């Protein structure tokens, strides 16, 4: 395990870097016009798939390339005492953000929101929030409280929506039609986050929890964000990706196969173009 003192420095620097990302307004980021974008799906603590994605990204050799990560916590990997190891991947994301502060982006997922806001999430009697906290305790002992509180600051500093110059929207999911009425780009760009925003029915809660992938709903969502195509995660995909409609691509980077999408932002793209740019880890 990393030295807690050094880890805390990294986490705090990452919090500042996320809040200072060029093109950011509130929890919205407009990516540069000439960016090359590599986006992965849900990772849920898979350090190995993160390593493979970094190898593909090769950020040191591609100065225009931006890496977009999402849903890194609450995974199947356990410590001997039963705690969730997924905080290790969060540590790696923070370190990478410090190394490439303008080119690494972390999209908030429903699991991060649940941990941050202490909203129960789990199956049966198992609360994944408790497992995550147990893993932090097991790893960091006396320093666990301070480390955990800094993780919450990292969640609070993460992004909700990214948009490219060629109108591709990147978000973990999208609101259902019922909740879409309460959603707007102005709210995403707002610096203040209110209690009602993160609760059931609020714009941020609805954004990361919605599962309506009908083309009509996706089109309405994209209209609100001045976008044409959507890349999201949230919904598991046995093949590592799913194509629920002609405006959306869903990526899943947890298991095997695990997929990503690499595309330019400086040229017009069709849905077929995005699908053709899917890669496998």
BAGUDO-580585 format. One record per residue (C-alpha): x, y, z. Coordinates in steps of 0.1 Angstrom, whole numbers, plus 2048, in hexadecimal, padded with zeros to 3 digits. Example, Ala and Ser with C-alpha at 12.3 -4.5 7.8 and 13.67 -1.06 7.14 Angstrom:
BEGIN
87B7D384E8897F5847
//
This chain:
BEGIN
80080080080C8247F98178398167F784B82180886C82481586B8007F385D7F57E187A8057F78937F37EF8827D27CA8817D87C88A57E27DC8B07C37C589B7AE7A68AC7BD7B58CE7B47BF8C279179B8B578A78C8D67957A68E97807A28D57607A38EB7417818EF73276F8E77527508FA75E73F8EA77C73F8C57757408CA74F7608C873A7638D37167818C070879A8D16F07918D46CB7AF8BF6C07AD8A46DB7AF87F6D579886E6EE79C84B6FE77E84271377A82372875B81473975480975C7747FC76D7687F379178B7EF7A079B7DB7837BF7E77867C97CE76B7B17DD7517BC80075C7E07F57547D67E97327C280872B7E181E7357F680971D7DD8117007DB83670B80183A70B7FC85E7168218667178248606F28038706E78018946F47DF89B6E67CF87B6F57B687E7117AD86172778985E73578384675276383E76475582A78177481D7927678137B47537F67C27627D77B27667B27B778A7B37C478E7AE7EA7A87B08067AD79281D7967A283677B7A681C77E7CB81477B7D97F179C7E07E078E7F87C679C8177D87BD80C7C97B18157A77A48367B47C883C7C07D683579D7BC84C78C7C78687A47EC86279D7E68627787D288377A7EF89378C8078877707F08937547DA8AD7647C98BA7447C58987327B788074C79288275477D86F76D75786C76774286878772E84778771183C79C7288287B373E8467BA72085B7C17128417D873383F7EC7378657ED71386B7F871084C80E6F383F7FA6F081A7FF6FA8057E06FD7E07E06ED7BE7DB6DA7AC7F66E97B481870B7BF80A7107E580972C7ED7F173280E80373B7FA8227527E380F7648018007698118227747F083078F7ED81579C81081D79D8078427AF7E783A7C97F88247D08188387C881085D7CC8308727CD8468537AD83784479585384F7AA86F83F7B085B81F78B85281D7808768217988818067898667EF7688787F47778997E97848877CA76187B7C275489E7C776E8AC7AF76789379375589C77273289476873289C74374D8A07287478AD70575E8AC6E77618C56CB74F8AD6B47328AA6CB7388896DC72A88970073B87471A72886C73A72384E7506FF84B7476E18627406C086B7526A085974B68586D7386748757586938837686A08947486888B174D69C8BA76C6BD8B87596D08D47476F38DE73C6F08FC7526ED8E677170B8D176671F8F17627148FF78373090179D7188FC7BB70B8D97C16EB8D77D76DF8BB7EC6C18B57D56D98B17B76E88917C66C88817D36AE86D7C069F8837A56BC89B7A56CF8A27856F08927906E08747A06CA86F7816E88737696FC8567786DF83F7806C98407616C682174B6AE82C72F6C282770F6A582C6F76B08416D969685C6E16A38607046C78616F96BE87B6DE6AC8916F76CA88F70F6E38986F46CE8B56E96D18C370C6F78C170A6FB8CC6E67088AA6DD7048916C17118706CF7148616F172E84A70072583D72372A82073B7148157587037F77477187D67477207C972472A7A571F73E7AE6FF74F7CC7107387E46FD7147E86F37027FB6D86DF8026E56D581B6CB6E48306AE6EF84D6C470083A6E171D8236E972081270B74380771674C7ED7317707EA73C76E7D475A7707AF75077A79D7317747A87167797CC7207767E870777F80D7017798266E579483C6D67898586BF79487B6B378089A6BD78A8AF69E77589E68475189668074787368B72A85C68671D84269E72D82868774E83A68974E8376AF7458126AE76180C69577981C6AE7718046CA7907F16D77947D46EE7AC7D270B
//
